[in-house]
Amino acid sequence: MQKVLITSALPYANGILHFGHMAGAYLPADIAARYQRMKGRDVHYVSGSDEYGVAITLSAELAGRTPKEQAELFHKANLDLFLKLNFSFDHYSRTTWEGHQEPVQQFFLELLNNGWIEPKITEQLYSETEMRFLADRYVVGTCPKCGYAEARGDECPSCGSSFDALDLKNPRSKITGSPLVKKETKHWFLLLDKFKPKLQAWLETKKHWKPNVLHFAQEYIEGLKPRSITRDMSWGIPVPLEEAEGKVLYVWFDAPIGYMTASMEWSKKIGRPERWKDYWLDPNVKLIHFIGKDNIPFHAVTFPAMVMGQNLPLKLVDELPANEFLNLEGKKFSKSEGWSIDLSDFLTRYTADQIRYGLAAMAPETADAEFTFKEFQNRCNSELVGKFGNFIHRTLSFLQANFQGVTPPQGNLDEDDKNFISDLKKYFVEAEEAYETFRLRKVVQVLMEISQRANVYFDHKKPWALKKDPSKKEELETTLYLCIQAIQLLAVVASPLIPETSSKIFSFLGIESLKWDDAFAPLHHRPLPSPTTLFRKIEDEEIEKEIQNLHKLSQKHQMQESTQEQTFLPLKPEISIDDVDRLDLRVAQIISAERVPKSKKLLKLQVDLGFEKRQIVAGIGHAIDPDTLPGKRVVIIANLKPATLMGVESQGMILAGGIDTLEIPSLTLLPPGLPVK
């Protein structure tokens, strides 16, 4: 029997999961696990809360809780959401359970003893006010690339650049605002660059992965360098060395090991403590990691390298179906800005299956996608009610009214009947291929194609007319038999996607459930119970209220922010007029503008200075449509030293500004090349 090991990225226990998270790493995994079980495979499906790391300590400090209290709160809240959405984990663990620490430390020691880890003395940012080293999430400062004053310790939200916290200008503590100094400390580094040949050879066997996943991993491997895997803090797995007192393992070292320790915890729970080895030490197991695209480097490169450095022959990932991001009504999900949906609240008005279906239909499989209330309504009403539910209800209601609810026998098949069965079998093959390749949008499409084809068959056969002619009895019985066969097929195909609804349909057919390969099993001649409505219609007024509530929540957050006491950054050191005079400001006309690949904020501009043409990279793509820029004349700093942003050279800087919106003043009357004084 084929064994399948399925994991979902461990969610940080520092906030409530939203629709975007569910659509990315969680719902696809549950659907895959349910499908694999229906295929009769030995499935082990695990996940759990990621409860260590700076994300937890920072959010806990901001909330006035201990890290343990913070993790406990959101572990329970997120597990409750998974249960309400009918997730079928074999085990949902947490990285703070007592059995997690020893395997993580063993991972570290084997890598160290095998020559894959070495210590280094490094400089880190230190708060003399707080008397501690601060990790990047605790640090804010001025971006070294674009000068944005509120850059984070690892990334600039303005220009999209990634960097080390040490590169920030004027770094300060996010908690106290106090300035930070550089101080030497000892840390241990995973020598990722030494894994490069092994990783490249292994990745050659993954040509079937999504192009975006494969290309990202290949490029990431090219730039590998030693990476620090320890931190100066108390919340985390202690580094198991005497000279490393006060240091813990970096959360992205311990978190993926949490998949394996979740299996260990499950093994103990079922009274078979060695059972986890059947999945993690068997080379024939199919391991599937479901993640969001932001986790690709860790699951496609870092964790595989960690596994390669172990003495135990641990299983390497076979499939990595990373999804893109799901947005909400044209914007990113953002709880801090009030642009989000409370899933627990949403579940009080809509069923788990409506939500599962809607998210699958809008799944961000190959590109960022968008959840809108209107599309959610349309999917539920037009598809679940109008096609899927309508066919099932009209068939079974006709059976109750005319055959006392008893399944009729199948007679001789005419050409229409044969074509109908042929089409159903074709759709069934397409559904299987879609499930095997994790294409949920295709699953939804095929499900609706089956429903539509069945409705067309029912209408074409006109059973209401056949029943009036006694000579057509066999044709009528065959028609109803095949329609019930189609209902059985719908229940099977829909089962991984909308399990609660499928369970109801199976009960309408007088059975408990079916395996995948039994979708066309013969129907037994038996009485069936009366059907009930599977889905209710969602009214326009409800959706309008959802949209209004979203905007009200966003406005409320904006008002709260505007009423909070304004804080200002300290002024930079004074400069003289001579410093200003060193800037060469020129008028330039934008010739073309395009987005820099893999960046949401960077635009590559070609500009004409009158006397020469240049290329400039500007971090304005999040606020300005590049198609609106060609032809505009703007002010640039023409004597700025060239810099490279995400592999693209920039030969100047566009001057733009704004608070709530970003604007570029267009100097339509000034010729290119003109100095600006």
C-alpha positions in Angstrom: 0.0 0.0 0.0 1.3 3.4 -1.0 2.2 5.5 2.1 1.6 9.3 1.8 3.0 11.8 4.4 1.3 15.2 4.2 2.3 18.3 6.1 1.0 21.9 6.2 3.3 24.7 7.2 3.3 25.2 10.9 1.4 28.5 11.6 2.9 31.0 14.0 0.9 31.0 17.2 0.8 34.8 17.3 -2.4 35.6 15.4 -5.6 34.2 14.0 -5.4 32.5 10.6 -7.4 34.2 7.8 -8.7 33.3 4.4 -5.4 33.8 2.7 -3.6 31.3 5.0 -6.4 28.7 4.5 -6.3 29.0 0.8 -2.5 28.8 0.7 -1.1 26.0 2.9 -4.0 24.4 4.7 -7.1 23.7 2.7 -5.2 22.2 -0.2 -3.4 19.9 2.2 -6.7 18.7 3.8 -8.3 18.1 0.4 -5.2 16.2 -0.7 -5.3 14.0 2.5 -9.0 13.2 2.1 -8.5 12.3 -1.6 -5.5 10.1 -0.9 -7.5 8.2 1.8 -10.3 7.7 -0.7 -7.7 6.1 -3.0 -7.0 3.6 -0.3 -3.5 4.8 0.5 -1.9 4.9 4.0 -2.1 8.6 4.8 -0.4 10.4 7.6 -1.4 14.1 7.8 0.2 16.4 10.4 0.8 20.0 11.2 0.9 22.1 14.4 1.6 25.5 16.0 5.0 27.1 15.6 5.3 28.5 19.1 8.9 29.7 19.3 10.8 32.5 17.7 10.9 36.3 17.7 7.4 36.6 16.1 5.9 35.1 19.3 8.0 37.1 21.8 7.4 40.4 19.9 3.6 40.0 19.6 3.5 38.8 23.2 5.4 41.9 24.5 3.1 44.2 22.5 0.1 42.4 23.9 1.4 42.4 27.5 1.5 38.6 27.7 4.2 36.0 28.2 5.3 34.1 25.1 3.7 30.9 26.6 0.4 32.7 27.2 0.5 34.1 23.7 1.2 30.7 22.1 -1.5 29.0 24.2 -4.1 31.6 23.2 -3.6 31.3 19.4 -2.8 27.6 19.4 -6.3 26.9 20.7 -8.0 29.6 18.5 -6.4 28.3 15.3 -7.1 24.6 16.2 -10.7 25.5 16.8 -10.9 27.1 13.3 -9.4 24.0 11.7 -12.0 21.8 13.5 -14.9 24.1 12.4 -13.7 23.8 8.8 -13.7 20.0 9.1 -9.9 19.5 8.7 -8.9 15.9 9.0 -5.4 16.1 10.6 -4.2 12.8 11.9 -2.4 14.9 14.5 -2.1 18.7 15.2 0.9 19.3 17.4 2.8 22.2 18.8 6.5 22.9 19.1 6.3 23.5 22.8 5.4 19.9 23.6 8.0 18.2 25.7 9.1 15.7 23.0 10.1 18.4 20.5 13.3 19.7 22.1 15.4 16.5 22.1 15.0 15.7 18.3 15.7 19.3 17.4 18.9 19.3 19.5 19.8 16.0 18.0 19.4 17.5 14.5 21.8 20.3 15.5 24.4 18.0 17.0 24.5 15.6 14.0 24.9 18.6 11.6 27.7 20.0 13.9 29.5 16.6 14.3 29.3 16.0 10.5 30.9 19.3 9.7 27.9 21.2 8.4 27.8 23.8 11.3 30.6 26.0 12.6 30.7 28.9 15.1 31.5 32.5 14.2 32.0 35.7 16.1 29.7 38.3 14.6 28.4 41.7 15.3 24.7 42.0 16.2 22.5 44.9 17.2 22.3 45.4 21.0 20.0 47.6 23.1 21.9 49.0 26.1 18.5 50.3 27.4 17.0 46.8 27.3 20.3 45.0 28.0 19.8 42.4 25.2 20.6 41.6 21.6 17.6 42.3 19.3 16.6 40.1 16.4 15.6 41.7 13.2 11.8 41.8 14.0 12.6 44.0 17.0 14.5 46.5 14.9 13.4 49.4 12.7 15.6 52.0 11.0 16.4 53.8 7.8 16.5 51.6 4.6 20.1 51.5 3.3 18.8 51.3 -0.3 16.0 53.9 -0.6 16.2 55.9 2.7 12.7 54.9 4.0 12.8 55.7 7.7 10.5 52.9 8.9 12.3 49.9 7.3 12.1 46.6 9.2 15.1 44.7 10.4 15.1 42.4 7.4 13.2 44.1 4.6 12.1 47.6 3.4 8.3 47.8 2.9 8.9 50.8 0.6 11.4 49.5 -2.0 11.1 45.8 -1.3 14.8 45.3 -0.7 16.0 42.5 1.7 19.1 43.1 3.9 20.6 42.3 7.2 19.5 44.4 10.2 23.1 45.5 10.6 22.8 47.4 7.3 20.1 49.7 8.6 20.9 53.3 9.2 20.0 54.7 12.6 18.7 51.4 13.9 16.4 51.5 17.0 14.3 49.2 19.1 10.8 48.6 17.9 9.6 48.3 21.5 11.3 51.2 23.3 12.6 53.4 20.4 16.0 53.4 22.0 19.1 53.5 19.7 21.0 50.3 19.1 24.8 49.7 19.0 26.8 46.9 17.4 28.2 44.3 19.7 30.1 41.1 19.2 28.5 37.8 20.0 29.1 34.1 19.1 26.7 32.3 16.9 26.5 29.0 15.0 26.1 28.9 11.2 24.7 26.2 8.9 27.1 26.0 6.0 24.4 25.9 3.3 26.9 26.7 0.6 28.6 23.3 1.1 25.3 21.6 0.3 25.1 23.3 -3.1 26.2 20.3 -5.3 23.9 17.9 -3.4 20.9 20.3 -3.6 21.4 20.9 -7.3 21.6 17.2 -8.1 18.5 16.5 -6.0 16.6 19.4 -7.5 17.2 18.0 -11.0 14.8 15.2 -10.0 12.0 17.7 -9.4 11.4 19.0 -12.9 7.6 18.3 -12.5 7.3 21.0 -9.7 5.5 24.2 -10.5 7.8 26.5 -12.5 7.7 29.2 -9.9 8.7 26.9 -7.1 11.5 25.2 -9.2 12.9 28.5 -10.5 12.9 30.1 -7.1 14.7 27.2 -5.5 17.3 27.0 -8.3 18.1 30.7 -8.0 18.2 30.5 -4.2 20.7 27.7 -4.4 23.0 29.7 -6.6 23.4 32.4 -3.9 23.8 30.1 -0.9 26.0 31.2 2.0 26.4 30.2 5.6 23.4 31.1 7.6 23.1 31.8 11.4 20.8 29.3 13.1 21.1 30.6 16.7 19.8 33.6 18.5 20.5 35.5 21.7 17.2 35.0 23.5 15.5 32.8 26.1 12.3 31.7 24.3 13.2 28.7 22.1 15.1 25.4 22.0 18.4 25.9 23.9 21.5 25.3 21.8 22.9 22.0 23.3 26.4 23.2 23.9 28.0 24.4 27.2 29.5 27.5 25.5 26.1 28.5 24.1 24.4 29.4 27.3 21.6 32.0 26.8 21.3 31.1 23.1 18.4 29.3 21.3 18.0 27.7 17.9 16.5 30.0 15.2 12.8 29.3 14.8 13.3 28.3 11.1 15.7 25.6 12.2 13.4 24.0 14.7 10.0 24.6 13.0 10.2 22.2 10.1 11.6 19.5 12.4 8.1 20.0 14.0 6.6 17.9 11.2 8.6 14.9 12.4 8.1 15.5 16.1 4.3 15.9 15.4 4.5 12.3 14.0 6.4 11.2 17.1 3.8 12.7 19.4 1.0 11.0 17.4 2.9 7.7 17.7 3.0 8.0 21.5 -0.7 9.0 21.5 -1.7 5.8 19.7 0.5 3.6 21.9 3.0 2.8 19.1 6.0 5.0 19.8 8.0 3.7 16.8 5.2 4.1 14.3 6.5 7.5 13.1 9.5 5.7 11.5 7.1 4.0 9.0 6.6 7.4 7.4 9.9 9.3 8.0 12.4 6.5 7.3 10.8 4.7 4.4 12.2 5.9 1.0 9.0 4.7 -0.7 6.8 7.2 1.2 5.5 10.1 -0.8 6.2 13.3 1.2 4.1 16.4 0.3 4.8 19.8 2.0 1.9 22.3 1.5 3.2 25.8 1.9 2.7 29.4 0.8 5.2 30.9 -1.6 7.0 32.8 1.2 8.1 29.5 2.6 9.7 28.1 -0.6 13.4 28.7 0.4 13.0 26.9 3.7 11.2 23.9 2.3 12.9 23.6 -1.1 16.5 24.3 0.1 17.1 24.8 3.9 15.2 21.9 5.4 16.3 19.5 2.6 19.9 20.5 3.4 19.3 19.9 7.1 17.9 16.4 6.3 20.8 15.6 4.0 23.2 16.3 6.9 21.6 13.7 9.2 22.8 10.2 10.0 19.3 8.8 9.8 18.0 8.3 6.2 15.1 10.7 6.7 12.6 11.3 3.9 13.2 14.2 1.6 10.2 16.1 0.2 8.7 14.7 -3.1 6.1 17.3 -3.8 6.1 21.0 -2.9 2.8 22.6 -4.2 3.4 26.1 -3.0 0.6 28.5 -3.6 0.7 32.2 -4.2 -1.1 34.8 -2.0 -4.8 35.4 -1.7 -5.9 39.0 -1.5 -9.2 40.5 -0.2 -11.4 42.8 -2.3 -8.4 44.3 -4.2 -6.0 44.6 -1.2 -3.8 42.4 0.9 -5.3 40.8 4.0 -4.2 43.0 6.9 -5.6 42.6 10.4 -3.7 45.7 11.6 -5.5 47.8 9.0 -8.9 46.1 9.5 -8.8 44.6 6.1 -9.6 41.1 7.0 -12.4 38.6 7.6 -13.0 37.0 11.0 -13.3 33.4 10.1 -15.0 32.3 13.3 -17.6 35.0 12.8 -18.0 34.2 9.1 -18.7 30.5 10.0 -21.7 31.6 12.0 -23.4 32.7 8.7 -22.0 30.4 6.1 -21.2 26.7 6.2 -17.8 25.2 6.3 -18.4 23.6 2.9 -19.4 26.9 1.3 -16.2 28.4 2.6 -14.1 25.4 1.5 -15.7 25.5 -2.0 -15.3 29.3 -2.4 -11.6 29.2 -1.4 -10.9 26.2 -3.7 -12.6 28.0 -6.6 -10.5 31.1 -6.0 -7.3 29.3 -5.0 -4.0 31.2 -5.8 -2.3 28.2 -7.5 -0.1 29.9 -10.1 -0.5 33.6 -9.4 -1.9 35.8 -6.6 -5.7 35.6 -6.6 -8.5 37.6 -5.0 -11.3 36.7 -2.7 -14.4 38.9 -3.2 -17.8 38.6 -1.5 -19.6 38.9 -4.9 -17.7 36.0 -6.4 -18.2 34.0 -3.2 -22.0 34.6 -3.5 -22.0 33.7 -7.2 -20.0 30.5 -6.6 -22.4 29.4 -3.9 -25.6 30.4 -5.7 -24.9 29.7 -9.3 -22.8 26.6 -8.8 -23.5 24.9 -5.5 -27.2 25.7 -5.6 -28.1 26.2 -9.2 -26.1 23.4 -10.8 -24.8 20.9 -8.2 -27.6 21.0 -5.6 -30.4 21.5 -8.2 -29.6 18.3 -10.2 -29.4 16.2 -7.0 -32.6 17.5 -5.6 -34.7 17.4 -8.8 -33.6 13.8 -9.5 -34.2 12.5 -6.0 -37.5 14.4 -5.6 -38.7 12.9 -8.9 -37.7 9.5 -7.6 -39.8 10.0 -4.4 -42.8 11.3 -6.3 -42.9 8.6 -9.0 -41.0 5.5 -7.8 -41.8 5.7 -4.0 -38.1 6.5 -3.5 -36.9 3.1 -4.7 -33.9 2.9 -7.0 -35.1 1.6 -10.4 -33.3 -1.0 -12.4 -31.0 -0.2 -15.4 -32.4 -1.3 -18.7 -31.0 -1.2 -22.2 -28.9 1.9 -23.1 -29.7 4.0 -26.1 -27.1 6.3 -27.7 -27.9 9.2 -25.4 -27.4 7.0 -22.4 -24.0 5.7 -23.7 -22.8 9.2 -24.5 -23.8 10.3 -21.0 -21.9 7.5 -19.3 -18.9 8.1 -21.5 -18.8 11.8 -20.6 -19.1 11.0 -16.9 -16.2 8.6 -17.0 -14.1 11.2 -18.9 -14.9 13.8 -16.2 -14.0 11.3 -13.6 -10.5 10.8 -15.1 -10.0 14.6 -15.3 -11.0 15.0 -11.6 -8.5 12.3 -10.6 -5.7 14.0 -12.5 -6.6 17.3 -10.9 -6.5 15.9 -7.4 -3.2 14.1 -8.1 -1.6 17.4 -9.3 -3.2 19.6 -6.5 -5.2 21.7 -9.0 -8.2 22.7 -6.9 -9.6 25.1 -9.5 -9.7 22.3 -12.0 -11.5 20.1 -9.4 -14.1 22.7 -9.0 -14.4 23.1 -12.8 -14.9 19.4 -13.4 -17.4 19.1 -10.6 -19.5 21.8 -12.2 -19.1 20.2 -15.6 -20.5 16.9 -14.3 -23.4 18.8 -12.7 -24.1 20.7 -15.9 -23.8 17.6 -18.1 -26.2 15.8 -15.7 -28.7 18.6 -15.8 -28.6 18.7 -19.6 -29.2 14.9 -19.7 -32.1 15.1 -17.4 -33.7 17.9 -19.4 -33.1 16.1 -22.7 -34.6 12.8 -21.5 -37.7 14.6 -20.1 -38.6 12.0 -17.4 -41.8 14.0 -16.7 -42.9 13.2 -20.2 -41.7 9.6 -20.2 -43.8 8.7 -17.2 -46.9 9.5 -19.2 -46.2 6.8 -21.7 -46.4 3.2 -20.3 -44.3 1.9 -23.3 -41.4 4.2 -22.1 -41.2 2.6 -18.6 -37.8 0.9 -19.2 -36.4 4.1 -20.7 -37.6 6.1 -17.8 -36.1 3.6 -15.3 -32.8 3.7 -17.1 -32.8 7.5 -17.2 -33.4 7.7 -13.4 -30.8 5.0 -12.8 -28.1 6.9 -14.7 -29.1 10.1 -13.0 -28.6 8.5 -9.6 -25.3 7.1 -10.8 -24.3 10.6 -11.6 -25.3 11.7 -8.1 -23.1 9.0 -6.7 -20.2 10.2 -8.9 -20.8 13.8 -7.7 -20.6 12.6 -4.1 -17.3 10.8 -4.7 -15.7 13.6 -6.6 -16.9 16.3 -4.2 -16.0 14.4 -1.0 -12.4 15.7 -0.4 -13.6 19.2 -1.3 -16.9 19.5 0.6 -17.0 16.5 2.9 -20.0 17.4 5.0 -22.2 17.9 1.9 -20.9 14.7 0.3 -21.8 12.8 3.5 -25.3 14.0 3.2 -25.5 13.0 -0.4 -24.3 9.5 0.4 -27.0 9.3 3.0 -29.6 10.2 0.3 -28.3 7.2 -1.6 -28.6 4.9 1.4 -24.9 4.4 1.9 -22.3 5.6 4.3 -19.5 6.4 1.9 -17.5 5.1 -1.1 -13.9 4.8 -2.0 -12.6 6.8 -5.0 -12.4 3.8 -7.4 -16.0 2.8 -6.5 -17.6 5.9 -8.0 -19.3 3.8 -10.7 -20.3 0.9 -8.4 -23.7 -0.6 -9.4 -26.7 0.8 -7.6 -28.7 -1.5 -5.4 -32.5 -1.8 -5.8 -33.6 -0.2 -2.5 -35.7 2.6 -1.0 -33.9 5.9 -0.5 -34.7 8.6 2.1 -36.3 11.9 1.0 -33.7 14.5 0.1 -33.2 17.8 1.9 -31.8 21.1 0.6 -28.0 21.0 0.5 -27.3 24.7 0.2 -29.3 27.9 0.8 -29.2 30.8 -1.5 -27.1 33.8 -0.3 -29.1 37.0 -0.7 -27.7 40.3 -2.2 -28.4 42.1 1.1 -26.1 39.7 3.0 -23.2 40.3 0.7 -23.8 44.1 0.7 -23.7 43.9 4.5 -20.4 41.9 4.4 -18.8 44.5 2.2 -20.0 47.4 4.3 -18.8 45.7 7.5 -15.3 45.3 5.9 -15.1 49.0 5.0 -16.4 50.0 8.4 -13.8 47.9 10.2 -11.1 49.4 8.0 -12.3 52.9 8.7 -12.4 52.2 12.4 -8.8 51.1 12.4 -7.8 54.2 10.4 -9.6 56.5 12.9 -7.9 54.8 15.8 -4.5 55.3 14.2 -5.2 58.9 13.4 -6.3 59.7 17.0 -3.2 58.0 18.5 -0.5 60.3 19.6 1.8 61.2 16.7 5.4 60.2 17.1 8.2 61.6 15.1 11.7 60.4 14.2 14.5 62.6 15.4 15.9 65.0 12.9 19.1 63.8 11.1 22.3 65.8 11.6 22.4 69.3 10.1 23.8 69.7 6.7 25.1 72.8 4.9 23.9 74.4 1.6 27.1 72.9 0.1 25.7 69.4 0.8 22.5 70.2 -0.9 24.3 71.8 -3.8 26.1 68.5 -4.4 22.8 66.9 -5.6 22.3 67.2 -9.3 18.5 67.3 -9.8 17.4 67.0 -13.5 14.2 66.7 -15.4 13.8 63.3 -17.1 11.0 62.0 -19.3 9.9 58.4 -18.6 10.1 56.3 -21.8 8.9 52.9 -20.4 8.1 51.3 -17.1 7.7 47.7 -16.1 7.7 45.6 -12.9 10.8 43.9 -11.6 10.2 40.2 -11.5 9.4 38.8 -8.0 8.9 42.3 -6.5 5.6 44.0 -5.8 7.2 47.4 -5.3 10.1 47.8 -7.7 9.6 49.3 -11.1 12.3 49.3 -13.8 12.1 52.7 -15.7 13.8 53.8 -18.8 14.2 57.6 -18.7 15.5 60.2 -21.2 17.6 63.0 -19.8 17.8 64.8 -23.1 21.6 64.2 -23.4 21.4 60.5 -22.5 19.1 57.6 -21.6 19.3 55.8 -18.3 17.7 52.9 -16.3 16.3 53.7 -12.8 14.8 51.3 -10.3 12.1 52.9 -8.2 10.2 51.4 -5.2 6.8 52.9 -6.2 5.2 49.9 -7.8 2.9 49.2 -4.9 1.2 52.6 -5.3 1.5 53.5 -9.0 0.4 51.6 -12.1 3.5 51.4 -14.4 1.2 51.8 -17.5 0.5 55.4 -16.4 4.1 56.5 -16.3 5.4 56.6 -19.9 5.5 60.2 -21.1 5.6 61.8 -17.7 8.5 64.2 -16.9 9.9 63.9 -13.4 12.7 65.1 -11.2 15.6 62.6 -10.6 18.8 62.7 -8.6 21.2 62.3 -11.6 24.5 62.0 -9.8 23.5 59.2 -7.4 26.0 56.4 -7.3 24.6 53.4 -9.3 23.1 50.6 -7.1 21.8 47.1 -7.8 18.3 46.2 -6.6 17.2 42.6 -6.9 19.7 42.1 -9.7 18.7 45.2 -11.7 21.1 48.2 -11.9 19.7 51.7 -11.0 21.4 54.8 -12.3 19.5 57.5 -10.3 16.5 58.1 -8.1 13.0 59.3 -8.9 11.7 62.0 -6.5 8.2 61.1 -5.2 6.3 61.6 -2.0 3.1 61.3 -0.1 1.6 60.1 3.1 -1.6 58.1 2.4 -0.9 58.0 -1.4 2.3 58.2 -3.4 2.5 60.8 -6.1 5.1 61.8 -8.7 4.9 65.5 -9.8 4.7 65.6 -13.6 6.7 68.5 -15.0 5.0 68.6 -18.4 6.3 72.0 -19.5 10.0 71.5 -18.6 12.3 69.9 -21.1 14.4 66.8 -20.2 17.9 67.5 -19.0 17.0 70.9 -17.4 18.7 71.4 -14.0 16.3 71.9 -11.1 17.3 74.5 -8.5 
